[in-house]
């Protein structure tokens, strides 16, 4: 026994004396917000081979500092995990930077025409039959309030070209008379499944096409070239780096998009961990087996194997649209109770859900069997309930499977369903920037009625009832500004000119704390992508995906969060962004 004790002592002594491998990078003298289970704050952090090997105090970091170690003195600045955007459309965002852009501005009809006319005049290479694509149209913000642009506004632009104006919220297109003619849309054209051809009082199409009706002209517009898609991918990644986004979900992808990202990845230019959701559409002849087979086919073609700490492409999510949007003029979200009409409940519950409940249940069960995360667009409380019902049905069949079903947007949720997210393990993916008074929201509230208006955008209420809140920007529905979204998650107050018109908070929801909002855009979002063991918090063993900020989010007023600037972003231990002047 004496010899055994001596041997153990000698082994312990040699283990303690064993030199620690020096880190590649040590960050010191900082406010390192870890987003671990205790929201711990450290002073130093060490990185080696793309992973975090130490988080703690200054004294402990010295052991990881060698001759070749890069030491970064943070001078008290804040480090936090890199942002994880759980629902965005980055390729659309990049492509929109290459098109005629209305910049989300509230415009009068003459201003609308002037912007588009300039695009026509500036394009010296287009022929008379080439489509002009116009993007980031703030449809609900048309001035004066209540203005509804029609094809007449576009017919006033001096051109013979067909024009497609895409609303910023993504659920409607406006086209001119030439566009309607090319698409063969007349007063006799029936509305397609899950879409509306808006018509005037006489039955003539106004040029506004909602949801699936957009396809009637979309299919006529030539797709972006390979080169243009490549440019869009580069632009999107640059925009994400500057915001501090280190992981994202493209919530509605296509083969052309993934081809462009694969090209960039092979060149070593993928600067964020890229996740992709393949669309499962709901045609009249819907076949779940065929739809899921296509998802698996695209996964097999584009998903990349892990490569150390490097960012790669992951394809393990399917996107399903259950409805449209609650906002005017579409009112295409599915509601439990009808929309209001002239101050009283009417008879319109919104459109027929895009999937039947039995179709949705069956699809989610089959997706779970294939190991694919379902990601459902549901804006109204009726479609949210359908999504929760389907997740519940999926859990009964696959109770132990690691499936992370998400319900995106959740702008209107019936209070009886608040607790169900936690009960069935469904993740609400919310766009915090919408939780503020603005002209588009306020114009839509009369149709919601007083109760739904008071409870809309229920991030704080869902958190109270135990939901794991995830953030998703939905870019380019809005300009990409993750920090403004975090601000509004806490304040729920208007910004800019809207703050003068609407000085109060939106509704009665309490909002989130700064810590809750940060967790939603880091660890919770990582969880939604089945990446929480690898990223989303600054803990030993995880990827070194982190950002340095110019301010401490916990030492400023919530109203100042939106002005935050990222000074440096690191993905897998590699610096992918550095602001001018930051060393």
TITOR-673972 format. One record per residue (C-alpha): residue in one letter; x, y, z; chain. Coordinates in Angstrom, 2 decimals, padded with zeros to 5 digits. Layout:
! residues N
a,X,Y,Z,A
...
This chain:
! residues 583
x,000.00,000.00,000.00,A
x,002.90,002.37,000.88,A
x,004.37,001.95,-002.61,A
x,000.97,002.55,-004.23,A
x,000.59,005.83,-002.33,A
x,004.07,006.94,-003.37,A
x,003.34,006.07,-007.00,A
x,000.11,008.05,-006.96,A
x,001.89,011.02,-005.42,A
x,004.63,010.90,-008.03,A
x,002.06,010.70,-010.85,A
x,000.14,013.65,-009.43,A
x,003.30,015.66,-009.10,A
x,004.36,014.96,-012.67,A
x,000.87,015.91,-013.95,A
x,001.06,019.23,-012.17,A
x,004.52,019.87,-013.53,A
x,003.54,019.02,-017.09,A
x,003.84,022.24,-019.14,A
x,000.65,023.76,-020.50,A
x,000.62,024.10,-024.27,A
x,000.76,027.83,-025.09,A
x,-002.31,029.40,-026.63,A
x,-002.39,030.93,-030.06,A
x,-004.20,033.97,-028.68,A
x,-004.88,035.26,-025.18,A
x,-007.40,038.01,-024.51,A
x,-006.80,039.78,-021.21,A
x,-008.05,042.73,-019.19,A
x,-011.58,042.39,-020.52,A
x,-015.22,041.97,-019.56,A
x,-015.78,038.51,-021.00,A
x,-019.48,037.71,-020.95,A
x,-019.65,033.95,-021.35,A
x,-023.41,033.19,-021.64,A
x,-022.76,030.01,-019.67,A
x,-025.42,028.62,-017.35,A
x,-024.60,031.30,-014.75,A
x,-023.94,034.16,-017.22,A
x,-020.46,034.28,-015.75,A
x,-018.07,037.14,-016.44,A
x,-014.34,036.47,-016.77,A
x,-011.31,038.68,-017.31,A
x,-009.26,036.53,-019.70,A
x,-009.72,033.92,-022.41,A
x,-007.25,031.73,-024.31,A
x,-007.63,030.18,-027.78,A
x,-005.70,027.35,-029.42,A
x,-006.38,025.53,-032.68,A
x,-009.69,027.33,-033.08,A
x,-011.11,026.38,-029.70,A
x,-011.31,027.98,-026.29,A
x,-008.85,026.38,-023.87,A
x,-009.21,028.75,-020.91,A
x,-011.76,031.18,-019.48,A
x,-011.02,032.78,-016.15,A
x,-008.98,035.40,-014.36,A
x,-005.81,037.20,-015.39,A
x,-003.53,035.09,-013.23,A
x,-004.69,031.83,-014.75,A
x,-004.22,033.11,-018.29,A
x,-000.51,033.63,-017.74,A
x,000.09,029.89,-017.83,A
x,-001.22,029.80,-021.42,A
x,000.94,032.66,-022.65,A
x,004.06,031.61,-024.55,A
x,006.60,033.38,-026.72,A
x,004.48,033.00,-029.87,A
x,001.16,033.75,-028.22,A
x,-000.62,036.85,-029.47,A
x,-001.82,038.78,-026.43,A
x,-004.72,041.18,-026.91,A
x,-005.20,043.79,-024.21,A
x,-008.93,044.50,-024.28,A
x,-008.54,047.57,-022.06,A
x,-011.75,046.68,-020.29,A
x,-013.79,046.12,-023.43,A
x,-016.54,043.54,-023.65,A
x,-016.17,040.18,-025.39,A
x,-019.22,038.00,-025.96,A
x,-020.06,034.99,-028.14,A
x,-020.45,035.70,-031.83,A
x,-024.01,036.44,-032.91,A
x,-026.08,033.56,-034.25,A
x,-028.92,034.62,-036.51,A
x,-031.54,031.90,-036.36,A
x,-033.61,033.05,-039.35,A
x,-032.42,035.19,-042.21,A
x,-032.24,035.24,-046.01,A
x,-028.66,036.32,-046.67,A
x,-028.56,035.53,-050.36,A
x,-031.63,037.68,-050.92,A
x,-029.92,040.37,-048.85,A
x,-026.81,040.19,-051.02,A
x,-028.76,040.15,-054.27,A
x,-030.78,043.16,-053.19,A
x,-027.58,045.14,-052.87,A
x,-027.15,044.61,-056.62,A
x,-030.64,045.78,-057.67,A
x,-032.65,049.01,-057.81,A
x,-033.16,049.75,-054.12,A
x,-035.92,051.78,-052.41,A
x,-034.07,051.42,-049.08,A
x,-037.14,050.72,-046.93,A
x,-038.16,054.39,-047.21,A
x,-041.67,055.75,-046.71,A
x,-042.45,057.33,-050.08,A
x,-045.20,059.28,-051.77,A
x,-046.28,058.09,-055.21,A
x,-044.20,060.79,-056.96,A
x,-041.15,059.89,-054.83,A
x,-041.73,056.19,-055.57,A
x,-041.82,056.95,-059.30,A
x,-038.78,059.22,-059.16,A
x,-036.61,056.55,-057.49,A
x,-037.60,053.93,-060.04,A
x,-037.23,056.31,-062.96,A
x,-033.64,057.00,-061.90,A
x,-032.92,053.27,-061.92,A
x,-034.34,053.02,-065.44,A
x,-032.30,055.99,-066.64,A
x,-029.08,054.75,-065.00,A
x,-029.30,051.31,-066.59,A
x,-027.74,051.86,-070.02,A
x,-027.46,048.17,-070.96,A
x,-031.02,046.89,-070.53,A
x,-033.24,046.23,-073.49,A
x,-036.90,047.27,-073.81,A
x,-038.11,043.83,-072.73,A
x,-035.72,043.27,-069.82,A
x,-037.34,043.10,-066.39,A
x,-036.43,045.86,-063.94,A
x,-036.29,044.47,-060.41,A
x,-036.88,046.93,-057.59,A
x,-036.36,045.86,-053.99,A
x,-036.83,046.96,-050.35,A
x,-040.20,048.60,-051.01,A
x,-041.79,049.61,-047.70,A
x,-045.30,048.92,-048.90,A
x,-047.08,049.74,-045.64,A
x,-045.14,053.00,-045.31,A
x,-046.52,054.61,-048.47,A
x,-047.40,058.27,-047.89,A
x,-049.81,059.70,-047.10,A
x,-051.08,057.00,-044.75,A
x,-053.49,054.66,-046.45,A
x,-051.97,055.04,-049.91,A
x,-051.96,051.76,-051.84,A
x,-049.72,051.95,-054.93,A
x,-051.01,050.11,-057.98,A
x,-049.80,049.40,-061.49,A
x,-050.86,052.96,-062.38,A
x,-047.94,054.29,-060.35,A
x,-045.51,052.08,-062.26,A
x,-047.15,052.88,-065.59,A
x,-046.15,056.49,-064.89,A
x,-042.47,055.52,-065.12,A
x,-041.16,056.30,-068.61,A
x,-040.16,052.87,-069.88,A
x,-041.51,049.98,-071.90,A
x,-039.77,047.51,-069.62,A
x,-041.77,045.21,-067.35,A
x,-041.21,046.14,-063.70,A
x,-041.31,044.00,-060.60,A
x,-041.28,045.82,-057.24,A
x,-040.70,043.47,-054.32,A
x,-042.00,044.45,-050.90,A
x,-039.48,044.45,-048.10,A
x,-041.53,042.01,-046.03,A
x,-041.37,039.52,-048.89,A
x,-045.02,038.64,-049.29,A
x,-046.06,040.81,-052.22,A
x,-044.91,042.07,-055.61,A
x,-046.21,045.03,-057.57,A
x,-045.95,044.97,-061.34,A
x,-046.89,047.36,-064.14,A
x,-049.37,046.77,-066.93,A
x,-046.59,045.39,-069.13,A
x,-045.74,042.85,-066.45,A
x,-049.37,041.76,-066.14,A
x,-049.60,041.37,-069.90,A
x,-046.47,039.21,-070.08,A
x,-047.79,037.03,-067.26,A
x,-051.19,036.73,-068.90,A
x,-052.95,038.02,-065.78,A
x,-056.43,039.39,-066.47,A
x,-059.68,039.84,-064.57,A
x,-060.47,036.20,-065.42,A
x,-057.25,034.75,-063.96,A
x,-058.10,032.76,-060.82,A
x,-056.16,033.23,-057.59,A
x,-053.53,030.48,-057.24,A
x,-053.46,028.23,-054.19,A
x,-052.07,030.16,-051.20,A
x,-052.00,033.47,-053.12,A
x,-054.09,036.48,-054.07,A
x,-054.27,038.59,-057.23,A
x,-055.47,041.88,-055.76,A
x,-058.27,043.46,-057.81,A
x,-059.99,046.83,-057.89,A
x,-063.70,047.44,-057.42,A
x,-064.39,046.52,-061.05,A
x,-062.49,043.24,-060.80,A
x,-059.39,044.33,-062.73,A
x,-055.98,043.31,-061.32,A
x,-054.26,046.23,-059.60,A
x,-050.78,044.83,-060.21,A
x,-050.35,043.73,-056.58,A
x,-049.70,040.01,-056.18,A
x,-049.63,038.46,-052.72,A
x,-047.86,035.34,-051.46,A
x,-048.05,032.47,-053.99,A
x,-049.46,034.81,-056.66,A
x,-046.00,036.38,-056.85,A
x,-044.88,033.26,-058.70,A
x,-046.95,034.34,-061.70,A
x,-044.35,036.98,-062.53,A
x,-041.37,035.60,-060.60,A
x,-041.17,032.72,-063.05,A
x,-040.79,035.20,-065.91,A
x,-037.84,037.05,-064.37,A
x,-034.50,035.49,-065.37,A
x,-032.67,034.05,-062.35,A
x,-029.42,035.67,-061.23,A
x,-026.34,034.50,-063.08,A
x,-023.71,032.35,-061.41,A
x,-021.46,035.40,-061.16,A
x,-024.21,037.54,-059.63,A
x,-025.00,034.86,-057.05,A
x,-021.30,034.67,-056.19,A
x,-021.18,038.46,-055.74,A
x,-024.29,038.33,-053.56,A
x,-022.75,035.68,-051.32,A
x,-019.62,037.78,-050.86,A
x,-021.68,040.87,-050.05,A
x,-023.86,038.98,-047.58,A
x,-020.88,037.52,-045.74,A
x,-019.27,040.95,-045.53,A
x,-022.44,042.44,-044.06,A
x,-022.62,039.62,-041.52,A
x,-018.96,040.03,-040.49,A
x,-019.50,043.71,-039.80,A
x,-022.49,042.89,-037.58,A
x,-020.60,040.20,-035.68,A
x,-022.60,037.25,-037.05,A
x,-020.55,034.07,-036.80,A
x,-023.32,031.52,-037.49,A
x,-026.56,031.84,-039.45,A
x,-029.53,029.93,-040.82,A
x,-030.59,030.72,-044.38,A
x,-034.27,030.05,-043.72,A
x,-035.32,029.46,-047.34,A
x,-032.51,028.40,-049.62,A
x,-032.16,027.07,-053.15,A
x,-029.61,025.14,-055.16,A
x,-028.14,028.30,-056.74,A
x,-027.54,029.82,-053.31,A
x,-025.84,026.74,-051.90,A
x,-023.75,026.42,-055.05,A
x,-022.46,029.96,-054.52,A
x,-021.67,029.32,-050.86,A
x,-019.92,026.08,-051.74,A
x,-017.72,027.97,-054.20,A
x,-016.85,030.55,-051.57,A
x,-016.20,027.81,-049.04,A
x,-013.80,025.98,-051.36,A
x,-011.92,029.26,-051.82,A
x,-011.56,029.61,-048.05,A
x,-013.87,032.60,-047.91,A
x,-016.67,031.21,-045.72,A
x,-016.51,033.47,-042.67,A
x,-019.57,032.21,-040.79,A
x,-020.97,028.78,-039.99,A
x,-023.61,028.39,-042.67,A
x,-026.84,026.49,-042.11,A
x,-029.46,026.07,-044.81,A
x,-033.18,025.25,-044.77,A
x,-034.58,023.59,-047.89,A
x,-038.13,024.63,-048.81,A
x,-040.97,022.15,-048.59,A
x,-043.76,023.71,-050.63,A
x,-047.45,022.80,-050.45,A
x,-048.86,022.37,-053.97,A
x,-052.30,020.91,-054.58,A
x,-050.73,017.50,-055.27,A
x,-048.48,017.61,-052.20,A
x,-046.47,014.45,-051.59,A
x,-044.57,014.43,-048.28,A
x,-042.27,011.56,-049.25,A
x,-041.25,013.29,-052.46,A
x,-040.70,016.62,-050.68,A
x,-038.53,015.11,-047.96,A
x,-036.58,013.10,-050.52,A
x,-035.63,016.40,-052.19,A
x,-034.46,017.82,-048.85,A
x,-032.26,014.77,-048.29,A
x,-030.96,014.95,-051.85,A
x,-029.83,018.56,-051.38,A
x,-028.35,017.69,-048.00,A
x,-026.30,014.92,-049.60,A
x,-025.09,017.27,-052.32,A
x,-024.19,020.35,-050.29,A
x,-023.63,019.47,-046.62,A
x,-019.95,019.46,-045.71,A
x,-018.19,017.31,-043.17,A
x,-016.71,018.94,-040.05,A
x,-013.24,020.35,-040.68,A
x,-011.69,021.15,-037.34,A
x,-012.82,024.57,-036.19,A
x,-013.39,025.92,-039.71,A
x,-016.89,027.07,-040.67,A
x,-018.66,024.64,-043.00,A
x,-022.05,024.26,-044.67,A
x,-024.77,022.32,-042.84,A
x,-028.07,021.28,-044.44,A
x,-030.35,019.71,-041.84,A
x,-033.43,021.95,-041.80,A
x,-036.65,022.10,-043.83,A
x,-038.70,025.28,-044.25,A
x,-042.49,025.18,-044.35,A
x,-044.84,028.15,-044.81,A
x,-048.09,027.82,-042.85,A
x,-049.50,031.27,-043.68,A
x,-048.57,034.80,-044.79,A
x,-048.47,037.99,-042.68,A
x,-050.99,039.69,-040.40,A
x,-050.17,043.19,-041.59,A
x,-052.14,045.42,-043.96,A
x,-052.97,045.22,-046.75,A
x,-052.43,041.46,-047.00,A
x,-054.01,040.19,-043.76,A
x,-052.83,036.75,-044.88,A
x,-051.96,035.35,-041.46,A
x,-054.23,032.57,-040.21,A
x,-056.13,033.65,-037.08,A
x,-057.97,031.72,-034.36,A
x,-060.58,034.48,-034.16,A
x,-061.52,036.61,-037.19,A
x,-059.94,039.92,-038.07,A
x,-061.86,042.98,-036.92,A
x,-063.95,044.96,-039.40,A
x,-065.13,048.47,-038.52,A
x,-064.32,048.00,-034.85,A
x,-066.05,044.64,-034.44,A
x,-065.05,041.03,-035.08,A
x,-065.69,040.19,-038.70,A
x,-065.76,036.87,-040.52,A
x,-062.30,036.70,-042.10,A
x,-059.89,034.32,-040.35,A
x,-057.29,034.84,-043.06,A
x,-056.53,032.40,-045.86,A
x,-056.88,028.67,-045.73,A
x,-053.73,027.32,-044.04,A
x,-051.10,026.39,-046.59,A
x,-050.88,022.87,-045.12,A
x,-053.76,020.96,-043.59,A
x,-053.21,019.85,-040.00,A
x,-052.95,016.20,-041.05,A
x,-050.43,017.06,-043.79,A
x,-048.34,019.07,-041.35,A
x,-048.41,016.39,-038.65,A
x,-047.40,013.72,-041.13,A
x,-044.63,015.87,-042.62,A
x,-043.06,016.67,-039.24,A
x,-043.18,013.02,-038.21,A
x,-041.41,012.04,-041.42,A
x,-038.86,014.85,-041.07,A
x,-038.03,013.70,-037.56,A
x,-037.51,010.15,-038.82,A
x,-035.04,011.58,-041.36,A
x,-033.23,013.65,-038.72,A
x,-034.29,016.98,-040.23,A
x,-035.30,020.00,-038.14,A
x,-038.63,021.53,-039.22,A
x,-038.65,025.34,-039.41,A
x,-042.18,026.69,-039.84,A
x,-043.28,030.19,-040.86,A
x,-046.32,031.03,-038.73,A
x,-047.39,034.64,-038.25,A
x,-050.94,034.39,-036.92,A
x,-052.15,032.59,-033.81,A
x,-054.07,030.09,-035.93,A
x,-051.00,028.93,-037.80,A
x,-048.90,029.03,-034.62,A
x,-051.38,026.64,-033.03,A
x,-051.16,024.36,-036.05,A
x,-047.38,024.33,-035.71,A
x,-047.56,023.49,-032.01,A
x,-050.09,020.74,-032.71,A
x,-047.77,019.24,-035.32,A
x,-044.77,019.35,-032.99,A
x,-046.85,017.63,-030.31,A
x,-047.81,014.91,-032.81,A
x,-044.16,014.53,-033.82,A
x,-043.04,014.16,-030.18,A
x,-045.56,011.37,-029.60,A
x,-044.02,009.33,-032.41,A
x,-040.37,010.37,-031.84,A
x,-040.22,011.21,-028.12,A
x,-036.45,010.78,-027.70,A
x,-035.13,012.06,-031.01,A
x,-032.93,015.17,-031.04,A
x,-035.14,017.30,-033.25,A
x,-035.30,021.06,-032.70,A
x,-038.57,022.25,-034.31,A
x,-038.84,026.02,-034.77,A
x,-041.83,028.26,-035.33,A
x,-040.68,031.51,-036.90,A
x,-042.21,034.95,-036.37,A
x,-045.03,034.14,-033.88,A
x,-046.23,037.75,-034.05,A
x,-049.68,036.86,-032.77,A
x,-049.96,033.98,-030.29,A
x,-053.11,033.01,-028.40,A
x,-052.39,033.20,-024.64,A
x,-053.60,029.64,-024.14,A
x,-050.67,028.51,-026.29,A
x,-047.89,030.36,-024.45,A
x,-047.01,027.41,-022.21,A
x,-047.15,024.88,-025.04,A
x,-043.78,025.91,-026.54,A
x,-041.97,024.59,-023.46,A
x,-044.31,021.61,-023.09,A
x,-043.67,020.28,-026.61,A
x,-040.16,021.65,-027.11,A
x,-040.94,024.11,-029.89,A
x,-038.71,027.13,-030.39,A
x,-040.18,030.56,-031.12,A
x,-037.81,032.36,-033.52,A
x,-038.60,036.05,-033.16,A
x,-037.53,039.21,-034.98,A
x,-037.17,041.61,-032.05,A
x,-037.03,044.72,-034.23,A
x,-040.73,044.34,-035.00,A
x,-041.68,044.80,-031.34,A
x,-041.92,048.58,-031.57,A
x,-044.61,051.05,-032.61,A
x,-044.24,051.94,-036.29,A
x,-046.53,053.07,-039.05,A
x,-047.00,049.61,-040.54,A
x,-047.82,048.04,-037.17,A
x,-050.14,050.81,-036.05,A
x,-052.03,050.76,-039.34,A
x,-052.65,047.05,-038.89,A
x,-053.82,047.14,-035.28,A
x,-057.47,048.05,-036.00,A
x,-057.80,044.78,-037.91,A
x,-056.33,042.86,-034.97,A
x,-058.63,044.32,-032.36,A
x,-057.64,045.55,-028.90,A
x,-056.64,042.24,-027.27,A
x,-054.35,040.96,-030.01,A
x,-052.88,044.45,-030.41,A
x,-052.00,044.55,-026.71,A
x,-050.40,041.10,-026.82,A
x,-048.60,041.23,-030.18,A
x,-044.89,040.37,-030.48,A
x,-044.96,038.36,-027.21,A
x,-041.26,037.70,-026.55,A
x,-041.41,038.56,-022.86,A
x,-044.65,036.68,-022.28,A
x,-043.35,033.57,-024.01,A
x,-040.18,033.75,-021.91,A
x,-042.26,033.96,-018.73,A
x,-044.02,030.76,-019.71,A
x,-040.74,028.94,-020.24,A
x,-040.15,029.15,-023.99,A
x,-036.56,029.11,-025.19,A
x,-036.50,032.37,-027.18,A
x,-034.42,032.44,-030.39,A
x,-033.61,035.52,-032.43,A
x,-033.80,035.68,-036.22,A
x,-033.48,038.97,-038.12,A
x,-035.42,037.87,-041.25,A
x,-033.00,040.08,-043.22,A
x,-033.62,041.58,-045.79,A
x,-037.21,042.13,-044.64,A
x,-035.53,044.89,-042.62,A
x,-032.08,046.39,-042.93,A
x,-029.53,044.18,-041.18,A
x,-029.08,045.65,-037.70,A
x,-028.76,043.03,-034.98,A
x,-027.91,045.61,-032.32,A
x,-031.01,047.70,-032.92,A
x,-033.04,044.49,-032.64,A
x,-031.47,043.75,-029.25,A
x,-032.28,047.28,-028.13,A
x,-035.92,046.93,-029.11,A
x,-036.17,043.52,-027.45,A
x,-035.60,045.36,-024.18,A
x,-037.23,048.75,-024.76,A
x,-040.10,047.88,-027.15,A
x,-040.02,051.56,-028.13,A
x,-040.06,053.32,-031.49,A
x,-037.00,054.91,-033.05,A
x,-036.40,057.90,-035.30,A
x,-039.42,059.86,-036.52,A
x,-041.74,057.13,-035.26,A
x,-040.64,057.87,-031.69,A
x,-042.23,061.31,-031.94,A
x,-045.49,059.96,-033.33,A
x,-045.58,056.87,-031.10,A
x,-043.77,057.64,-027.82,A
x,-045.12,054.67,-025.84,A
x,-043.96,051.06,-025.66,A
x,-045.64,048.50,-027.90,A
x,-048.41,046.63,-026.11,A
x,-048.27,045.17,-022.63,A
x,-045.54,042.59,-023.13,A
x,-042.75,043.20,-020.56,A
x,-039.98,042.63,-023.10,A
x,-036.71,040.87,-022.38,A
x,-033.79,041.74,-020.16,A
x,-030.47,042.45,-021.84,A
x,-029.20,039.06,-020.67,A
x,-032.25,037.27,-022.11,A
x,-031.93,039.06,-025.44,A
x,-028.22,038.24,-025.67,A
x,-028.90,034.58,-024.90,A
x,-031.56,034.48,-027.63,A
x,-029.03,035.62,-030.27,A
x,-026.22,033.35,-029.02,A
x,-026.73,030.12,-027.08,A
x,-030.44,029.69,-027.75,A
x,-029.94,030.23,-031.45,A
x,-027.08,027.72,-031.36,A
x,-029.44,025.27,-029.69,A
x,-031.98,025.71,-032.48,A
x,-029.29,024.61,-034.96,A
x,-028.06,021.70,-032.77,A
x,-024.79,023.57,-032.29,A
x,-025.02,024.46,-028.59,A
x,-022.26,021.99,-027.67,A
x,-019.89,023.69,-030.09,A
x,-020.73,027.40,-030.03,A
x,-023.07,030.02,-028.60,A
x,-021.21,030.52,-025.32,A
x,-017.60,031.13,-024.32,A
x,-016.70,027.92,-022.52,A
x,-013.66,025.67,-022.56,A
x,-013.73,023.23,-025.47,A
x,-016.08,025.24,-027.66,A
x,-015.24,026.96,-030.92,A
x,-013.55,030.34,-030.49,A
x,-016.43,032.22,-032.11,A
x,-016.45,035.59,-030.42,A
x,-016.75,039.34,-030.91,A
x,-015.22,042.39,-029.25,A
x,-017.55,045.38,-028.74,A
x,-016.96,049.08,-028.37,A
x,-019.22,049.23,-025.31,A
x,-020.45,047.07,-022.47,A
x,-024.10,046.18,-023.04,A
x,-024.64,045.88,-019.30,A
x,-023.19,049.26,-018.43,A
x,-025.18,051.46,-020.80,A
x,-028.80,052.47,-021.13,A
x,-030.86,050.00,-023.17,A
x,-031.63,052.83,-025.59,A
x,-027.92,052.95,-026.46,A
x,-027.54,049.28,-027.44,A
x,-028.48,050.00,-031.04,A
x,-025.35,052.12,-031.51,A
x,-023.03,049.22,-030.65,A
x,-020.12,048.67,-033.01,A
x,-018.22,045.43,-033.47,A
x,-014.47,045.98,-033.22,A
x,-013.39,042.44,-034.02,A
x,-014.98,039.13,-034.96,A
x,-013.33,035.73,-034.66,A
x,-014.62,032.44,-036.09,A
x,-012.87,029.24,-035.13,A
x,-009.93,031.20,-033.76,A
x,-009.47,033.13,-037.01,A
x,-010.05,036.88,-037.13,A
x,-012.59,037.50,-039.90,A
x,-013.29,041.16,-039.18,A
x,-011.35,043.98,-037.57,A
x,-012.56,047.56,-037.37,A
x,-010.18,050.30,-038.40,A
x,-008.00,051.31,-035.48,A
x,-008.57,048.21,-033.38,A
x,-005.40,046.21,-032.71,A
